[in-house]
Amino acid sequence: MQAAMKRVENGESARSVAADLCLSHVTLCRRVKNQQYDIQMPATNRKLSNETEAYICDWIVAEEASGHAPTSRQIRAFVRLLLQQQGRPTDIGDRWLRGFRKRHEEVIKAKKNRLIPYKKVLRNRKDEIEAHFDRLGVVITARGITPANIWNMDEHGLQEGFQRNSQVSGSPLLPSQQRPRNCSSAWVTILECINAEGRRLTPAPIFTGSNVNTNWVPGNLPPWLWSASDSGFSNGSMLASWFEQVFLRETRPNCGSDWRLLIMDNHPSHENVLLQQMAFDHKAQFFFLPPDTSHELQPLDVGVFGPLKTLYSNYIEDQAIYDISAPGAKRLFVEAYINASSQAFEAHKVRNSFRFAGIHPFDPSKVWERIKPISVHEAPSTPQARQIEASTGIY
């Protein structure tokens, strides 16, 4: 179509060009007229300039590549944010989005976002994972992203006195052994981020409470991004603060044109328009994992968080402190987490987590090697389907 439009602009007949390239004559004429209209129409007569609309198109395509194609509501929110930053009125007409799509129909179009039952998503997990690696390979190749710029961020939670049941040895006359449990049960959420070369960014612990008390922590407190919330969980504003203060500063590439890839799960707090715009402006490509696959596809879940919780629990158990005040519990948590994370986030372990997740080196077969066979309840319904699935050895 672009080649046909250029030939028409150079003086050739639209009908002959359309016949030569097997295109619709009507569509070609309309495209040529629309292009001339856009060129002749001053940008001040439209809500946004041509450059800004091209920027929005690029953002929409990038969001779809990340696994979260934006809805009409999200596009409107993104446009209002741009208008607000430009100091202009943020009102958008009801027909603006329709006209925007028509002006850029060669780049974007409206499509259905089909809802399917959650059980069907699980049943088609093999297809979801294959599609995930297809998208991931395209993004890495198209953006030219190096291993140093491939990052994985996730948040995990711990109880301040987290302990696990364990196995002990003793007399066969007694069925089990009882031991006291730490009474501290406040929840702490920690944001962690690693890359394919073994780097770890500054963690961001979030305590349960209204603020962080400096008396809670020991004197050798590391310069982490400490914060607190009433629930002990993160939210959109906390994630945006971490992204701006930690990720963008500590992952700045040597070449300003290099893109960074940030792999995340589908937590709702990650779908923040301000965060998405900040990332796109700084050439940071978000990439969302399919639902219910983070324990198989996310490096932090695959090779870091499990050993980290074991090390943390062992440290709490070794302290043998069961009745402890709130400030003491906070200090114990900080000491335990510093010691446990220093071992769990060793560079070679972080690199192995990306390898086992099939990300770097790019090898999806590493994931299939770890996935367990499908259960009897989720087996294919027809004999032919069962025979095909059994022959593949995969779900």
Sequence and secondary structure as in RCSB ss.txt:
>XXXX:A:sequence
MQAAMKRVENGESARSVAADLCLSHVTLCRRVKNQQYDIQMPATNRKLSNETEAYICDWIVAEEASGHAPTSRQI
RAFVRLLLQQQGRPTDIGDRWLRGFRKRHEEVIKAKKNRLIPYKKVLRNRKDEIEAHFDRLGVVITARGITPANI
WNMDEHGLQEGFQRNSQVSGSPLLPSQQRPRNCSSAWVTILECINAEGRRLTPAPIFTGSNVNTNWVPGNLPPWL
WSASDSGFSNGSMLASWFEQVFLRETRPNCGSDWRLLIMDNHPSHENVLLQQMAFDHKAQFFFLPPDTSHELQPL
DVGVFGPLKTLYSNYIEDQAIYDISAPGAKRLFVEAYINASSQAFEAHKVRNSFRFAGIHPFDPSKVWERIKPIS
VHEAPSTPQARQIEASTGIY
>XXXX:A:secstr
 HHHHHHHHTT  HHHHHHHTT  HHHHHHHHHHHHHHHHS GGGSSS HHHHHHHHHHHHHHHHHT    HHHH
HHHHHHHHHHTTS     TTHHHHHHHHTTTT          HHHHHHTHHHHHHHHHHHHHHHHHHHT  GGGE
EEEEEEEEETT          TTSS           EEEEEEEEETTS B   EEEEESSS  GGGS TT     
 EEESSSS  HHHHHHHIIIIIHHHT  SSTT  EEEEE   GGG  HHHHHHHHHTTEEEEE  TT HHHH HH
HHHTHHHHHHHHHHHHHHHT  S  HHHHHHHHHHHHHHHHHHHT HHHHHHHHHHTTTTTT THHHHHH     
GGGS SSHHHHHHHHHHT  
